[in-house]
Amino acid sequence: MADRLTQLQDTVNMQAEHFCNAIGIIQQTSYPSKFPNFDRTGSQTPIQNSNSQQEDYAQLFAQLISRCAKDIDTLIESLPNDDSSIEMQNQSLKRLEVENQEAAERLEEIVYKGELLLEKIQSALEDIAQAQLDMQITMKDSGFKK
């Protein structure tokens, strides 16, 4: 469950980042408004982007925010609810323990077969090396040169 909570926290943080970035783009591309009874002498002009680029940003952030919201909903639904009893959780843990044991047994069998194969390969390499040494000695004794 802690893993799901971590995923949920990361996704909420990502959603906050999307919102901050979207607001930053809005601030960059928006035009200043005049408020009555408020005089501001400084003039700041926004970065001029084409209208289609602004629409692209709006579409991009809308997609990112909606996808992230769906991910958050999915993660929340995957969390255990109050209705799940301790007995159900224990049954789930026992089932996972059995699956883990079966996987461990399969892994042990694979490791054993791998060790046998490694021994065969090492034996074959020793035979090849010995044959090469014997051939070099035979060639040397008979006067052949490479």
Secondary structure, 3 states (H helix, E strand, C coil): CHHHHHHHHHHHHHHHHHHHHHHHHHHHHCCCCCCCCCCCCCCCCCCCCCHHHHHHHHHHHHHHHHHHHHHHHHHHHHCCCCCCCHHHHHHHHHHHHHHHHHHHHHHHHHHHHHHHHHHHHHHHHHHHHHHHHHHHHHHHHCCCCC
